[in-house]
Amino acid sequence: MRLLIDRAGVARFTQISATRHVDDRHYYIARDALAMVVCRNGLKLGQHLVGQVIDARIGWDNGTRGFVLECDEGKRHSKATLYRGVNGKADLTLSEFLARAPRP
């Protein structure tokens, strides 16, 4: 899936964790939805990605401790994993992804 990173979507996320895997991952959690973004391959969610189309996988996380807010542990979250920038038209915006996510 190709995800367009829009300014309104970025503004709703805050970084919660970073790990040093082979691909240097950064984890972000939405403040107002049960949604998370995992950036891989050195990507970081921020204003520098606004307007870019990113190769992403959309799925679920079961509220894994340490990667979601403590009050939302064990609750199912929508998850977008971002891999790399791509050319072409987006299938979905980050804001649309958030609109589809469960609410706390």
LOPA-105793 format. One record per residue (C-alpha): x, y, z. Coordinates in nm, 3 decimals. Example, Ala and Ser with C-alpha at 12.3 -4.5 7.8 and 13.67 -1.06 7.14 Angstrom:
2
      c1      c2      c3
   1.230  -0.450   0.780
   1.367  -0.106   0.714
This chain:
104
      c1      c2      c3
   0.000   0.000   0.000
   0.115   0.354  -0.071
   0.051   0.595   0.215
   0.061   0.974   0.170
   0.207   1.144   0.475
  -0.007   1.452   0.539
   0.063   1.734   0.785
  -0.261   1.683   0.984
  -0.183   1.314   1.031
   0.176   1.374   1.144
   0.058   1.628   1.403
  -0.151   1.361   1.579
   0.144   1.131   1.657
   0.415   1.139   1.920
   0.725   0.919   1.939
   0.703   0.656   2.208
   1.008   0.437   2.148
   1.309   0.369   1.928
   1.503   0.047   1.892
   1.829  -0.039   1.726
   1.731  -0.334   1.510
   1.908  -0.395   1.184
   1.684  -0.131   1.025
   1.672   0.128   1.309
   1.301   0.142   1.399
   1.106   0.433   1.546
   0.763   0.388   1.706
   0.491   0.653   1.721
   0.152   0.648   1.889
  -0.154   0.859   1.814
  -0.281   1.077   2.096
  -0.651   1.040   2.009
  -0.687   0.696   1.849
  -0.567   0.342   1.899
  -0.314   0.373   1.618
   0.060   0.337   1.584
   0.322   0.397   1.316
   0.642   0.198   1.296
   0.912   0.359   1.083
   1.178   0.125   0.951
   1.497   0.164   0.750
   1.595   0.486   0.925
   1.271   0.675   0.848
   1.139   0.911   1.114
   0.784   1.044   1.115
   0.793   1.422   1.099
   0.740   1.731   0.890
   1.020   1.629   0.650
   0.799   1.339   0.530
   0.492   1.558   0.466
   0.383   1.526   0.105
   0.578   1.207   0.044
   0.424   0.878  -0.062
   0.563   0.589   0.142
   0.552   0.214   0.087
   0.360   0.090   0.391
   0.199  -0.220   0.535
  -0.128  -0.170   0.723
  -0.222  -0.415   0.996
  -0.285  -0.456   1.367
  -0.098  -0.468   1.697
  -0.248  -0.616   2.013
  -0.136  -0.326   2.233
   0.215  -0.451   2.300
   0.356  -0.314   2.624
   0.627  -0.054   2.568
   0.499   0.038   2.223
   0.161   0.187   2.319
   0.041   0.414   2.596
   0.028   0.234   2.930
  -0.347   0.295   2.962
  -0.401   0.126   2.622
  -0.190  -0.188   2.672
  -0.373  -0.498   2.553
  -0.610  -0.298   2.329
  -0.603  -0.364   1.956
  -0.435  -0.082   1.762
  -0.426  -0.008   1.390
  -0.063  -0.019   1.278
   0.109   0.131   0.974
   0.465   0.015   0.910
   0.655   0.255   0.685
   0.941   0.122   0.471
   1.060   0.370   0.205
   0.954   0.651  -0.025
   0.797   0.553  -0.357
   0.668   0.725  -0.669
   0.305   0.721  -0.773
  -0.037   0.799  -0.639
  -0.119   0.716  -0.278
  -0.389   0.466  -0.182
  -0.455   0.631   0.154
  -0.343   0.932   0.360
  -0.213   0.911   0.714
  -0.521   1.107   0.828
  -0.752   0.855   0.657
  -0.563   0.573   0.827
  -0.627   0.745   1.161
  -0.997   0.800   1.083
  -1.037   0.422   1.044
  -0.856   0.338   1.369
  -1.041   0.229   1.683
  -1.096   0.487   1.957
  -0.980   0.443   2.317
